[in-house]
Amino acid sequence: MNTQTPLTDVYSTYKQNVQKYLENISKINPQYFQSITHFEVECMKACEKTINASVSVQQEFPKKTGISTEISRATKNAIIETKNHLRTLYLIILEESQKLKKHRLFQYFQNQLSSFPK
């Protein structure tokens, strides 16, 4: 009795291996994107801390030199409005970036898989 597996051509074996690879990638894909998102959040926190420290240092200078830092209500409203627009723009860019990452990864593997002989 022969217990050896039947021989197949190299392309079908290669295609099977790639399919297994793609299946494993699709299983870890959500974890990958969660890690990227977590990294982006950590970067934003670091930026926020840096900006807050910078503002604190800048606040001390006028206090010690007696320079007035008062701004008009219109200027304050313009700053708040700009901040809100920038926040909205950032969220749109972040969402589109996530879509693009997923799309590019999917396209890459689709192209790789379609290049195999049938």
C-alpha angles and dihedrals in degrees: 000000000000113000096179118113115247116263118252131189119273094247096058090047090049091047091051091051092049091048090052089048091051091048090053091047090052089052094053096037095094090051091049094052091045089053091050091049091049090050091051090051091050090050090051091051090051091049091049092052091048093049092047091051090048092050091049091054091047091050092055094056098062091042092056094043097041096240116155115241099184117135130192123257091246091055091048091050091049091051092049092047092049091049091052092050091048091050091051091047091050091052091049092049091048092051093047090046091055091049091049093050091052093044094049093048091048092047092048094054093042089054091048092050095045091053091069119099113254 
